[in-house]
Amino acid sequence: MSKLVKKYDYKALTREQVDGKRLYATPTGDRVPSVTTILDKTKPEEAKRALMEWKKRVGVEKAQQITTEAANRGTRMHTYLENYVLTGKIKDKGSNPFGWASHDMAQEVINKGLVHADEFWGTEVPLYFPGVYAGTTDCVGVHKGAEAILDFKQANKPKKREWIEDYFLQLAAYSEAHNEVYGSNIKKGVILMCVRPTESEPGIYTKPPEYMEFVIEGDEYEHWRKEWWKRVEQYYESQIV
């Protein structure tokens, strides 16, 4: 049975092109940048260098292949998880072995992560902070008794906390937007991550999917909330000409 509770009336957002920029049109009439745009435009120099060095190391073509495959795998995993949130069941994995990894990764997230969600308020939830930014978060609800933003991530290899700071900034951004518009008191974010399995061939695993969970709350949540607003300020200062 689905744990979906229609607690809030979430409003749809639309994307628009304004002066060559992709912006969200919000219900208040604002045209604002996305959370991911702000993070990308304010990315620290060392992060940019690390990305360039990785592309140089593996080769541009191989890097693009890895990125595309990861994005496709992640999209399929998200689709399975979205369906689970809405219906309480995961769709059948189907007959194509190339998609089985995504299904099994989603099942791992459900078994070890979403099992701790008390209720869901929505999936693929459009959120905005009036006049400032907007975006879409994977899930909003209650996790282990606390209101929370839940974000689903796939990974090619296990991650350390210090590698995923942008994910924590995203959680803070969506929490702030939800609190501002809907009067909630979300001060917790959860990254529900699954590392892809190692396959000898499609659907045949030499190493199964691995679930990882990262939570920010309390003082750590407050740290990332403040860091998010610094990035927002940095972004808007860079737009002044």
RAUR-V940023 format. One record per run of one state. SS is the DSSP state (H for helix, E for strand, C for the rest). FROM is the first residue (numbers start at 1). TO is the last residue. Records with the same first field share a line. If there is no record, write none. Layout:
SS = FROM-TO + FROM-TO
This chain:
C = 1-3 + 5-13 + 19-20 + 26-30 + 42-44 + 59-59 + 88-96 + 113-113 + 130-132 + 144-145 + 156-160 + 164-164 + 183-187 + 196-197 + 202-203 + 208-209 + 239-241
E = 4-4 + 14-18 + 21-25 + 31-34 + 117-129 + 133-143 + 146-155 + 188-195 + 198-201 + 204-207 + 210-217
H = 35-41 + 45-58 + 60-87 + 97-112 + 114-116 + 161-163 + 165-182 + 218-238
